[in-house]
Amino acid sequence: MSQPSPGQSESAPPSKTAWAPLRRPLFRALWIAQLVANTGTWMQTVGAQWLMGDLGGGTLAIALVQTATTLPVFLLVIPAGALGDILDRRRLLLTSQAITFVGAAGLAALTAANATTPALLLMLIGLMAVGQALAIPTFQAIQPELVSRDEIPQAALLNGANGNVARAVGPALGGVLIAAVGPEATFAFNALSFFGVIVVLFIWKRPPDHRPLGAEHIVDAIRAGARYVRSAPEFATVLLCSMVFAFSASATWALLPALARGPLGLSAGGYGLLLTAVGSGAVMGTFVLPVIRARWGPNAIVAVSTIGYALTMIIIGTVGSLPAILAALVVAGMAWIAVLSTLGASAQLLLPAWTRARSLAYYQLVFMGGQAVGALAWGLVADGLALRAAFLIPAAVLILSTPIGVLRVPLPDAPLDMRSVRHYPEPPEDLKHGRGPVLVVVEWRVVPENAEEFLEVMRKIGRARRRTGATMWGIFQDMEEPTLYLETFTVQTAHEHLRQHVERGTAMEQEFDLQALRLVMEGTFPYVRHLLWAYAADPDAEGKDPKFKTFVSLLRPR
């Protein structure tokens, strides 16, 4: 079993209060620094969207500010997640903050010199999004290093509240600075706001990662992450819920500036007031959600919150009363934080440490990609049909999709045991090299009365093999000897198979193996063979005629 990271306490009793993670000094310092940085980011968002309008951009151009913020994340977050698992996470985060600072400082300087154009505005926002792409999956991946496992839901809620407190404060401050100085002041504040995060990361004495087999190549790490996501149905459910919600809910964020400038006739300060209402609702949700979570499961929370968010979109799109819209935005903020924190906590609890950053990158991919595509789609709907339609159509999508999600693809009600364990025997010495592919054959002896239950367990084991590195998997029954079952799977290289043994085992997968072992014939034990691809097995065979080569079988009982 892996040891808890510094700042973690596996023996800490479960805590129901939302504020429990703030007792951890490192989590608290980073949370405060991120609050300042998130406030600067929201100030910049108001400044960028307002500046785009001042530069002559229409509804679609204003919506493209949201696309420029999210599309680079959509394109880069997968390799960024892989880097978060194979590089030092602290150094990667420092690099990401430096990139974001350069983009914000450059935008502030150009705007102060009246040299910003719509194209330059979108380009520099995109550069800052590159920094965000490097940071987002890794920031999520380090949360279990900062708090105990039972505090992860509260930490996810606090991190969601962090962004929404910033949403409540940042737009109002941004509106004041725009009115007093100009949009360039919001960009300058945003650049300065990253220093707090950089200082906390710089002083963090994070222990070095323990990688017995060394760091993976980034291409191999990306492939391993993709295999894991494809073979993790519970995590795939979280991804699907996130994609649908982000695509539809993005209409509010993308079109709120157009609503403020158009039908409501508000100034920059008025637009900041709208975003402040959303942030205030999210802060209220931080207090309410722990109480609700004690009574409801994740499916009920996501379903009720999604429908509540959809109803607020209907009010925002059809009612012209500013007080009614402000009230709806408060409810929208509560629903937003409830959905995001629930999905985010579920995603973190479903992942083992070895693939946490690269798999969370897929979570960000579908969420940010849904926002980027949704912002563009609803902007086109607003330009082609009407602003009202761009709020009503996504609201209908959310309402219609909710019962389907609850009934057909529900979230797991309980977290899986993803503690790291080494439950496989030490592999043969012959496999301690990088050649491959490797075919692994496991002989199981099972009596007929246990066959059905055994095959059901093997389906789980098959997904586990693919999650940890297998490219193909199958289970076969001998036609002449029905009690004999052959499990086969291939791994790209012998080194990759070693990672299955040494680095990627979890307590959940260990339990699957134990379930299968309880079903084998008494007095028998699985017999394992490793077959190495013959053309790569013999280093002295290079240059020989392939027709004289033979397959090499490494027979090793465990």
C-alpha positions as CSV (number, residue, x, y, z in Angstrom):
1,M,0.0,0.0,0.0
2,S,1.2,3.5,-0.8
3,Q,2.1,5.8,2.0
4,P,0.1,9.0,2.6
5,S,1.7,12.1,1.1
6,P,2.7,15.0,3.4
7,G,-0.4,16.9,4.5
8,Q,-2.5,13.7,4.3
9,S,-3.8,11.7,7.2
10,E,-5.4,8.4,6.4
11,S,-6.4,7.9,10.0
12,A,-8.2,11.2,10.2
13,P,-11.8,10.7,11.1
14,P,-14.3,11.5,8.4
15,S,-15.4,15.1,8.6
16,K,-18.8,16.5,7.4
17,T,-17.9,20.2,7.6
18,A,-17.1,21.9,4.3
19,W,-14.2,23.7,5.9
20,A,-12.2,20.7,7.2
21,P,-9.6,20.8,4.4
22,L,-8.7,24.4,5.4
23,R,-7.1,23.0,8.5
24,R,-4.3,21.7,6.3
25,P,-1.7,24.5,6.1
26,L,-0.6,23.8,2.5
27,F,-4.1,23.4,1.2
28,R,-5.1,26.6,2.9
29,A,-2.2,28.6,1.5
30,L,-2.7,27.4,-2.0
31,W,-6.5,27.9,-1.7
32,I,-6.0,31.6,-0.7
33,A,-3.4,32.1,-3.5
34,Q,-5.7,30.6,-6.0
35,L,-8.6,32.7,-4.8
36,V,-6.6,35.9,-5.6
37,A,-5.6,34.4,-9.0
38,N,-9.2,33.4,-9.8
39,T,-10.4,36.9,-8.9
40,G,-7.8,38.3,-11.3
41,T,-9.0,35.9,-14.0
42,W,-12.6,36.9,-13.6
43,M,-11.6,40.6,-13.6
44,Q,-9.8,39.9,-16.9
45,T,-12.8,38.0,-18.3
46,V,-15.0,41.1,-17.8
47,G,-12.3,43.3,-19.2
48,A,-11.8,41.1,-22.3
49,Q,-15.5,40.7,-23.1
50,W,-16.1,44.4,-22.6
51,L,-13.0,45.3,-24.6
52,M,-14.2,43.1,-27.5
53,G,-17.4,45.1,-27.6
54,D,-15.5,48.4,-27.5
55,L,-13.4,47.1,-30.4
56,G,-16.6,46.7,-32.5
57,G,-17.2,43.0,-32.0
58,G,-20.7,41.7,-32.2
59,T,-22.5,38.9,-30.3
60,L,-20.5,36.1,-32.0
61,A,-17.1,37.9,-31.4
62,I,-18.0,38.4,-27.7
63,A,-18.8,34.7,-27.5
64,L,-15.5,33.8,-29.1
65,V,-13.7,35.2,-26.0
66,Q,-15.1,32.2,-24.2
67,T,-14.0,29.9,-27.0
68,A,-10.5,31.4,-26.9
69,T,-10.4,30.7,-23.2
70,T,-11.5,27.1,-23.5
71,L,-10.4,25.8,-26.9
72,P,-6.6,25.7,-26.2
73,V,-7.4,23.7,-23.0
74,F,-9.5,21.3,-25.2
75,L,-6.6,20.8,-27.6
76,L,-3.7,20.5,-25.1
77,V,-5.2,19.2,-21.9
78,I,-4.5,15.5,-22.8
79,P,-0.8,15.8,-23.3
80,A,-0.7,18.2,-20.3
81,G,-2.3,15.5,-18.1
82,A,0.3,13.0,-19.3
83,L,3.0,15.4,-18.3
84,G,1.4,15.8,-14.9
85,D,1.9,12.1,-14.3
86,I,5.4,11.7,-15.7
87,L,7.0,15.0,-14.6
88,D,7.4,16.7,-11.2
89,R,3.9,18.2,-10.7
90,R,5.3,21.2,-8.7
91,R,7.7,22.3,-11.5
92,L,5.0,21.8,-14.1
93,L,2.6,24.0,-12.2
94,L,5.3,26.7,-11.8
95,T,5.9,26.6,-15.6
96,S,2.1,26.9,-16.3
97,Q,1.8,30.0,-14.0
98,A,4.8,31.7,-15.7
99,I,3.1,31.2,-19.2
100,T,-0.1,32.7,-17.9
101,F,1.7,35.6,-16.4
102,V,3.4,36.4,-19.7
103,G,0.0,36.4,-21.6
104,A,-1.7,38.7,-19.0
105,A,1.2,41.1,-18.8
106,G,1.4,41.3,-22.6
107,L,-2.3,42.0,-22.9
108,A,-2.1,44.7,-20.3
109,A,0.8,46.5,-22.0
110,L,-0.8,46.4,-25.5
111,T,-4.2,47.6,-24.2
112,A,-2.5,50.5,-22.3
113,A,-0.8,51.4,-25.6
114,N,-4.1,51.2,-27.5
115,A,-2.5,48.5,-29.7
116,T,-4.9,45.7,-29.0
117,T,-7.0,44.4,-31.9
118,P,-9.7,41.7,-31.8
119,A,-7.3,39.2,-33.2
120,L,-4.5,40.1,-30.7
121,L,-7.0,39.9,-27.8
122,L,-8.1,36.4,-28.8
123,M,-4.5,35.3,-29.3
124,L,-3.2,36.4,-25.9
125,I,-6.3,35.0,-24.2
126,G,-5.4,31.8,-26.0
127,L,-1.8,31.9,-24.7
128,M,-3.1,32.2,-21.1
129,A,-5.3,29.2,-21.8
130,V,-2.2,27.2,-22.7
131,G,-0.9,27.9,-19.2
132,Q,-4.3,26.9,-17.9
133,A,-4.2,23.6,-19.9
134,L,-0.9,22.7,-18.2
135,A,-2.2,23.5,-14.8
136,I,-5.8,22.3,-14.6
137,P,-5.4,18.5,-14.5
138,T,-2.3,18.7,-12.3
139,F,-3.9,21.1,-9.8
140,Q,-6.7,18.5,-9.5
141,A,-4.3,15.6,-9.3
142,I,-2.4,17.1,-6.3
143,Q,-5.6,17.4,-4.2
144,P,-5.2,13.9,-2.7
145,E,-1.7,14.9,-1.7
146,L,-3.0,17.9,0.3
147,V,-6.0,16.4,2.1
148,S,-7.1,13.0,3.4
149,R,-9.3,10.8,1.2
150,D,-12.5,11.4,3.2
151,E,-11.9,15.2,2.8
152,I,-11.8,15.0,-1.1
153,P,-15.5,15.9,-1.5
154,Q,-15.1,18.9,0.8
155,A,-11.9,19.9,-1.0
156,A,-13.7,19.7,-4.3
157,L,-16.5,21.8,-3.0
158,L,-14.1,24.4,-1.5
159,N,-12.2,24.6,-4.8
160,G,-15.4,25.1,-6.7
161,A,-16.4,27.7,-4.1
162,N,-13.0,29.4,-4.6
163,G,-13.7,30.0,-8.3
164,N,-17.2,31.2,-7.5
165,V,-16.2,33.5,-4.7
166,A,-13.8,35.0,-7.3
167,R,-16.8,35.2,-9.7
168,A,-18.7,37.1,-7.1
169,V,-15.9,39.6,-6.3
170,G,-13.9,39.7,-9.6
171,P,-16.6,41.0,-12.0
172,A,-17.6,43.8,-9.6
173,L,-13.9,44.8,-9.1
174,G,-13.4,44.5,-12.9
175,G,-16.4,46.8,-13.6
176,V,-15.0,49.4,-11.2
177,L,-11.6,49.3,-12.7
178,I,-12.9,49.4,-16.3
179,A,-15.0,52.5,-15.4
180,A,-12.2,54.2,-13.5
181,V,-9.1,53.3,-15.6
182,G,-10.0,51.0,-18.5
183,P,-9.8,47.3,-19.4
184,E,-6.0,47.4,-19.2
185,A,-6.2,47.7,-15.4
186,T,-8.0,44.3,-15.2
187,F,-5.3,42.7,-17.3
188,A,-2.6,44.2,-15.1
189,F,-4.2,43.0,-11.9
190,N,-4.6,39.5,-13.4
191,A,-0.9,39.4,-14.2
192,L,0.1,40.3,-10.6
193,S,-2.4,37.9,-9.1
194,F,-0.4,34.9,-10.2
195,F,2.6,35.7,-7.9
196,G,0.8,34.3,-4.8
197,V,0.4,30.9,-6.5
198,I,4.0,30.9,-7.7
199,V,5.3,31.7,-4.1
200,V,3.3,28.9,-2.5
201,L,4.4,26.4,-5.2
202,F,8.0,27.6,-4.9
203,I,8.1,27.0,-1.1
204,W,6.2,23.6,-1.2
205,K,8.7,20.9,-0.3
206,R,7.0,18.2,-2.3
207,P,8.7,14.8,-2.0
208,P,10.1,13.3,-5.2
209,D,7.8,10.9,-7.0
210,H,8.7,7.2,-6.5
211,R,9.0,5.7,-10.0
212,P,10.8,2.3,-9.7
213,L,10.8,1.9,-13.5
214,G,11.5,5.5,-14.4
215,A,9.3,8.0,-16.1
216,E,7.2,7.0,-19.0
217,H,7.6,8.5,-22.5
218,I,4.9,11.0,-23.1
219,V,3.4,9.1,-26.0
220,D,3.2,5.9,-24.0
221,A,1.7,7.9,-21.1
222,I,-1.0,9.3,-23.3
223,R,-1.8,5.9,-24.7
224,A,-2.0,4.4,-21.1
225,G,-4.3,7.2,-20.1
226,A,-6.6,6.6,-23.1
227,R,-6.7,2.8,-22.3
228,Y,-7.6,3.5,-18.7
229,V,-10.5,5.8,-19.6
230,R,-11.8,3.4,-22.2
231,S,-11.9,0.6,-19.7
232,A,-13.3,2.5,-16.7
233,P,-17.1,2.6,-17.1
234,E,-17.7,4.4,-13.8
235,F,-15.3,7.2,-14.8
236,A,-16.9,7.3,-18.3
237,T,-20.2,8.0,-16.7
238,V,-18.7,11.1,-15.0
239,L,-17.3,12.2,-18.4
240,L,-20.7,11.9,-20.1
241,C,-22.5,13.8,-17.4
242,S,-19.9,16.6,-17.6
243,M,-20.0,16.9,-21.4
244,V,-23.8,17.2,-21.5
245,F,-23.9,19.7,-18.7
246,A,-21.0,21.9,-19.9
247,F,-22.3,22.0,-23.5
248,S,-25.8,23.2,-22.5
249,A,-24.9,25.3,-19.4
250,S,-22.2,27.3,-21.4
251,A,-25.0,29.4,-23.0
252,T,-25.3,31.4,-19.8
253,W,-21.6,32.3,-19.6
254,A,-21.2,32.9,-23.3
255,L,-24.2,35.1,-23.8
256,L,-24.6,37.0,-20.5
257,P,-22.5,39.9,-21.8
258,A,-24.7,40.2,-24.9
259,L,-27.8,40.1,-22.6
260,A,-26.3,42.8,-20.4
261,R,-25.3,45.1,-23.3
262,G,-28.5,44.5,-25.3
263,P,-31.9,43.8,-23.8
264,L,-30.9,44.9,-20.3
265,G,-28.9,47.9,-21.4
266,L,-26.4,47.6,-18.5
267,S,-23.0,49.2,-18.2
268,A,-19.8,47.3,-17.3
269,G,-20.7,47.6,-13.7
270,G,-24.1,46.2,-14.3
271,Y,-22.6,43.2,-16.1
272,G,-20.3,42.7,-13.1
273,L,-23.4,42.7,-10.9
274,L,-24.9,39.8,-12.9
275,L,-21.8,37.7,-12.5
276,T,-21.6,38.7,-8.8
277,A,-25.1,37.2,-8.4
278,V,-23.9,33.9,-9.8
279,G,-20.9,33.9,-7.5
280,S,-23.0,34.7,-4.5
281,G,-25.2,31.7,-5.3
282,A,-22.2,29.5,-5.5
283,V,-21.0,30.7,-2.1
284,M,-24.4,30.0,-0.6
285,G,-24.2,26.5,-2.2
286,T,-21.0,25.9,-0.3
287,F,-22.8,26.1,3.0
288,V,-25.9,24.2,1.8
289,L,-24.4,21.3,-0.2
290,P,-22.7,19.4,2.7
291,V,-26.1,19.2,4.4
292,I,-27.7,17.9,1.2
293,R,-24.9,15.5,0.5
294,A,-25.5,13.8,3.9
295,R,-29.0,12.9,2.8
296,W,-28.8,12.6,-1.0
297,G,-26.5,10.6,-3.2
298,P,-24.6,12.1,-6.1
299,N,-27.2,11.1,-8.7
300,A,-30.0,13.0,-6.9
301,I,-27.8,16.0,-6.4
302,V,-26.8,16.2,-10.0
303,A,-30.3,15.6,-11.3
304,V,-32.0,18.2,-9.1
305,S,-29.3,20.8,-9.7
306,T,-29.3,20.3,-13.4
307,I,-33.0,20.8,-13.7
308,G,-32.7,23.9,-11.4
309,Y,-30.0,25.3,-13.6
310,A,-32.2,24.8,-16.7
311,L,-35.1,26.6,-15.1
312,T,-32.9,29.6,-14.4
313,M,-31.9,29.7,-18.0
314,I,-35.6,29.8,-19.0
315,I,-36.1,32.8,-16.7
316,I,-33.0,34.6,-17.9
317,G,-34.0,34.1,-21.5
318,T,-37.6,35.1,-21.3
319,V,-38.0,37.6,-18.4
320,G,-36.9,41.2,-18.9
321,S,-36.9,42.1,-15.2
322,L,-33.5,42.7,-13.7
323,P,-34.4,41.7,-10.2
324,A,-35.9,38.4,-11.5
325,I,-32.8,37.7,-13.5
326,L,-30.5,38.4,-10.6
327,A,-32.5,36.0,-8.4
328,A,-32.3,33.4,-11.1
329,L,-28.6,33.8,-11.4
330,V,-28.2,33.3,-7.6
331,V,-30.0,29.9,-8.0
332,A,-27.9,29.2,-11.1
333,G,-24.7,29.7,-9.0
334,M,-26.0,27.2,-6.4
335,A,-26.8,24.6,-9.1
336,W,-23.5,25.2,-10.9
337,I,-21.4,24.5,-7.8
338,A,-23.5,21.5,-6.8
339,V,-23.0,19.8,-10.2
340,L,-19.4,20.7,-10.7
341,S,-18.2,19.8,-7.2
342,T,-20.1,16.5,-7.2
343,L,-18.8,15.5,-10.6
344,G,-15.2,16.7,-9.7
345,A,-15.2,14.7,-6.4
346,S,-16.5,11.6,-8.1
347,A,-13.8,11.9,-10.8
348,Q,-11.0,12.2,-8.2
349,L,-12.2,9.3,-6.1
350,L,-12.5,6.9,-9.1
351,L,-8.8,7.3,-10.1
352,P,-5.6,5.7,-8.8
353,A,-2.5,7.8,-8.3
354,W,-0.6,6.6,-11.3
355,T,-3.1,7.8,-13.9
356,R,-4.8,10.6,-11.9
357,A,-3.6,13.6,-13.9
358,R,-3.9,12.1,-17.4
359,S,-7.4,10.8,-16.7
360,L,-8.5,14.0,-15.1
361,A,-7.3,15.6,-18.3
362,Y,-10.1,13.8,-20.1
363,Y,-12.5,15.1,-17.5
364,Q,-11.3,18.6,-18.3
365,L,-11.3,17.8,-22.1
366,V,-15.0,17.0,-22.2
367,F,-15.9,19.8,-19.8
368,M,-13.9,22.6,-21.4
369,G,-14.5,21.2,-24.9
370,G,-18.3,21.2,-24.2
371,Q,-18.0,24.8,-23.0
372,A,-16.0,25.8,-26.1
373,V,-18.3,24.1,-28.6
374,G,-21.4,25.2,-26.7
375,A,-20.3,28.8,-26.6
376,L,-19.8,28.8,-30.3
377,A,-23.0,26.9,-31.0
378,W,-25.2,29.1,-28.8
379,G,-23.5,32.3,-30.2
380,L,-24.5,31.1,-33.7
381,V,-28.1,30.4,-32.5
382,A,-28.3,33.9,-31.0
383,D,-27.1,35.5,-34.2
384,G,-29.2,33.3,-36.5
385,L,-32.4,33.1,-34.5
386,A,-32.7,35.2,-31.3
387,L,-31.0,35.6,-28.0
388,R,-34.0,34.1,-26.3
389,A,-33.7,30.9,-28.3
390,A,-30.1,30.6,-27.3
391,F,-31.2,30.3,-23.7
392,L,-34.3,28.1,-24.2
393,I,-32.9,25.4,-26.4
394,P,-30.0,24.4,-24.1
395,A,-32.4,24.6,-21.1
396,A,-34.6,22.0,-22.9
397,V,-31.5,19.8,-23.6
398,L,-30.7,19.8,-19.9
399,I,-34.3,18.9,-18.8
400,L,-34.7,16.1,-21.4
401,S,-31.3,14.6,-20.7
402,T,-31.6,14.4,-16.9
403,P,-33.9,11.4,-16.6
404,I,-31.9,9.5,-19.2
405,G,-28.7,10.1,-17.2
406,V,-30.2,9.1,-13.9
407,L,-31.8,5.9,-15.3
408,R,-29.3,4.7,-17.9
409,V,-25.9,6.0,-16.8
410,P,-26.0,6.7,-13.1
411,L,-23.0,7.9,-11.1
412,P,-21.5,5.3,-8.7
413,D,-23.0,5.8,-5.3
414,A,-19.8,4.8,-3.4
415,P,-16.2,5.5,-4.1
416,L,-14.0,2.7,-5.3
417,D,-10.9,1.5,-3.4
418,M,-8.1,2.9,-5.5
419,R,-5.3,2.6,-3.0
420,S,-2.1,1.5,-4.6
421,V,-1.0,-2.1,-3.8
422,R,1.4,-4.6,-5.2
423,H,-0.6,-7.8,-5.3
424,Y,1.1,-9.6,-8.2
425,P,4.2,-11.8,-7.7
426,E,7.6,-10.5,-8.9
427,P,7.7,-11.1,-12.7
428,P,10.3,-13.3,-14.4
429,E,13.8,-11.8,-14.8
430,D,13.5,-12.4,-18.6
431,L,10.8,-9.7,-18.8
432,K,12.9,-6.9,-17.3
433,H,13.6,-5.3,-20.6
434,G,11.8,-3.1,-23.1
435,R,11.1,-5.7,-25.8
436,G,7.6,-6.8,-26.9
437,P,4.8,-7.4,-27.5
438,V,4.2,-9.8,-24.7
439,L,1.3,-12.3,-24.6
440,V,0.3,-13.4,-21.1
441,V,-1.7,-16.7,-20.8
442,V,-3.3,-17.6,-17.5
443,E,-4.7,-21.1,-17.0
444,W,-7.7,-21.3,-14.6
445,R,-9.3,-24.5,-13.5
446,V,-12.9,-24.0,-12.6
447,V,-15.6,-26.5,-11.7
448,P,-18.9,-26.2,-13.8
449,E,-21.0,-25.0,-10.9
450,N,-18.8,-22.0,-10.5
451,A,-18.4,-21.2,-14.2
452,E,-21.1,-18.5,-14.5
453,E,-19.9,-16.6,-11.4
454,F,-16.3,-17.0,-12.6
455,L,-17.0,-15.5,-16.0
456,E,-18.7,-12.6,-14.4
457,V,-15.6,-11.9,-12.2
458,M,-13.4,-12.3,-15.3
459,R,-15.3,-9.5,-17.1
460,K,-14.2,-7.2,-14.3
461,I,-10.6,-8.6,-14.4
462,G,-10.6,-8.0,-18.2
463,R,-11.4,-4.3,-17.7
464,A,-8.7,-4.1,-15.0
465,R,-6.1,-5.7,-17.3
466,R,-7.0,-3.1,-20.1
467,R,-7.0,-0.2,-17.6
468,T,-3.4,-1.0,-16.5
469,G,-1.9,-1.7,-19.9
470,A,-3.3,-4.6,-21.8
471,T,-4.1,-3.9,-25.5
472,M,-6.2,-7.0,-26.1
473,W,-7.9,-9.4,-23.6
474,G,-10.0,-12.6,-23.9
475,I,-11.2,-15.6,-21.9
476,F,-11.5,-19.0,-23.6
477,Q,-12.9,-22.4,-22.5
478,D,-11.2,-25.6,-23.6
479,M,-13.7,-27.6,-25.8
480,E,-12.2,-31.0,-24.8
481,E,-11.6,-30.1,-21.1
482,P,-14.4,-27.8,-20.0
483,T,-12.9,-27.1,-16.6
484,L,-9.9,-25.4,-18.2
485,Y,-10.2,-21.7,-19.0
486,L,-7.4,-19.7,-20.7
487,E,-7.2,-15.9,-20.0
488,T,-5.1,-14.2,-22.6
489,F,-4.0,-10.6,-22.9
490,T,-1.3,-8.7,-24.7
491,V,0.9,-5.8,-23.5
492,Q,2.8,-3.6,-25.9
493,T,6.2,-4.2,-24.2
494,A,7.7,-6.2,-21.4
495,H,8.5,-3.0,-19.6
496,E,4.8,-2.0,-19.8
497,H,3.9,-5.3,-18.3
498,L,6.3,-4.7,-15.5
499,R,4.4,-1.5,-14.8
500,Q,1.3,-3.6,-14.4
501,H,3.1,-5.6,-11.7
502,V,5.0,-2.8,-9.9
503,E,3.2,0.5,-10.3
504,R,-0.5,0.2,-11.3
505,G,-2.1,-2.3,-9.0
506,T,-5.0,-1.1,-6.8
507,A,-6.9,-2.6,-3.9
508,M,-10.1,-2.9,-6.0
509,E,-8.3,-5.0,-8.7
510,Q,-6.7,-7.1,-6.0
511,E,-10.2,-7.9,-4.7
512,F,-11.2,-9.0,-8.2
513,D,-8.3,-11.4,-8.3
514,L,-9.2,-12.8,-4.9
515,Q,-12.8,-13.3,-6.0
516,A,-11.6,-15.4,-9.0
517,L,-9.2,-17.4,-6.9
518,R,-12.0,-18.4,-4.5
519,L,-13.8,-20.0,-7.5
520,V,-11.0,-22.2,-8.8
521,M,-10.9,-25.9,-8.2
522,E,-9.6,-26.9,-4.8
523,G,-5.9,-27.6,-4.8
524,T,-5.2,-25.7,-8.0
525,F,-3.6,-22.3,-8.7
526,P,-3.5,-20.3,-11.9
527,Y,-0.6,-21.2,-14.1
528,V,0.9,-18.2,-16.0
529,R,2.9,-18.2,-19.2
530,H,4.6,-15.1,-20.7
531,L,5.2,-15.4,-24.5
532,L,7.5,-12.8,-26.0
533,W,7.2,-11.8,-29.7
534,A,9.9,-13.9,-31.3
535,Y,11.3,-11.4,-33.7
536,A,12.1,-9.0,-30.8
537,A,13.0,-11.6,-28.2
538,D,16.6,-12.5,-29.2
539,P,18.9,-9.4,-29.3
540,D,21.4,-11.5,-31.3
541,A,18.8,-12.4,-34.0
542,E,18.9,-9.0,-35.6
543,G,19.9,-9.3,-39.2
544,K,19.0,-13.0,-39.4
545,D,16.6,-14.3,-42.0
546,P,13.1,-14.1,-40.4
547,K,12.1,-17.5,-41.7
548,F,14.6,-19.1,-39.5
549,K,13.4,-17.4,-36.3
550,T,11.2,-19.2,-33.8
551,F,8.8,-18.0,-31.2
552,V,10.2,-17.9,-27.7
553,S,8.0,-19.0,-24.8
554,L,9.0,-18.0,-21.3
555,L,7.2,-20.4,-19.0
556,R,7.0,-19.1,-15.4
557,P,4.5,-20.5,-12.9
558,R,3.7,-17.9,-10.2
